[in-house]
Amino acid sequence: MRATEMLQTYPKTMNLDRELLAGAIEAIVGCSQACTACADACLSEDSVADLRKCVRTNLDCADVCDATSRVLSRHTGYDANISRALLEACIAACRACGDECEQHASMHEHCRVCAEACRACEAACQDLLSSMS
């Protein structure tokens, strides 16, 4: 990903640690992709009816991650309160999605991979959020 490279080109001083921010953005984008792919894979399973909540949770998490990564990528007129709120929402969505996918991980490899991506994203968002306090 180019998060680090792009953040290094930002001409002004930032209120955030650029390395933590880049790591969070990359984890968030990766989680969004994993959640989108997991939802699609769930729809391909014979037991799709049993995976409805998983699909919904995957798609919700992907959408929250997408919004969070876009806002965290912008710094002109930066508002820490909005970034904090989105990071908190992203942490909650990743926790819920990770919990749901873990329930199916023993039967569906895509759910195991997605749960790992959610846990990594949750941790990266928490690290960034903690650095903002």
N, C-alpha and C positions, 0 to 999 in steps of 0.2 A: 504494500500500500504506500501511498505517497503522503500520508498525514504528517509525518515528521518533516519531510522535505518541504511541504507547503507551509507548515507552521514556522519553519526557519526563515522563510522568505517574507514573513509578515514584518512590515517596516517599523511598526511601533512597539513599545514596551507592552508586555502582556501581564495581567495580574495572576496568571496561572503558570505553573511549571510546564514548560512546553513538552518535556518528555512524558510526564504523567498524562497530559492532555492527549498527546499523540497515541500513547498506549491505550487510553480509554476509547478514543475514536476508532482505532483499529479493532479493538475487541467488540465494540458496539456494531460496527459494520459486519464483522464476521458472524456475530450472533444473529443479526437480521437475516443474513444469507442462510445460515443453518436453520433458522426457524421457518423460513419460507420453503426451503427444500424439504424439511421434515413434514410440514403440513402437506406438501404435494405427495410425499412418499406415503403418508398416512392414508391419503385418498386412494392410493393404489393398492392398499392392503385388502385382503378378502374380508377382514374383520373391521371394515371402515366404520360401521355403526358404533363399535366399541371405542372408536378413536375420535368421536365428534368433539369432545371437550379438548382433546389434545390439539386437534386442528385449530379450533377457535383460539386456544391459548397461544399456539405458535403464531398465528396471524396477528393477534393483539400485540405480542412481544415484538414481532418484526416491525409493526407500525410504530410502536413507541421507540424502538431503537432507531428507526429511520429518522424520525423527528429529532431525537436527541443528537444524533451524529451531525445533522445539518446545523442545528443551533450551536453546538460546540465548535463547529468549523468556522463560525463567524465571530469576529472580535471588534469590529468597528461599532462603537456605541454599546459595548458589552454591558449586560445586566446580569450580575451575579445571582440575583434572586430567581430569575428565569432559569438559568443554568442549574441552580440547586434543585429547583422544583422538577425539572426534567430528569436530572440524575436520580432523584428519589423515585420518580415514576418508573424509570428504566430499571432500577434495582428491584422494585416491586414486581414489575412484569417479568424480569428474568428469574426471580425467585419462584414465582407462580409457574412459569413455563418449565423451569428446571425440575420443580417438584412433580409436575404432571408427566413430563417425559421420563423421569426416573421410574415412574410406575409401570412404564411399558418397555423399559430398556432391556429387560431380560428376553423379551420376545421380538423386539424390533431394534436392530442396530442403528437405524437412523434416529431413533429416540435417544439412544445412549449418547451418540455424537452430539445431538442437539442439547441434551442436558449438560454435557461438558462445556459447550460453547456458552450456554446461559450462565453457568457457575463462573466461568472466566470473565464474562462481561459484568456480572454482578460484582465481582471482586475489583475489577478495574474501575468501575463507576464509584464504588465505595472508597477506593484509594483517592480518586480525584476529589470526591465530595469532602473527604476528611481533610484534604490539603486546603480546601477553601474556607474552612471554619476558623 
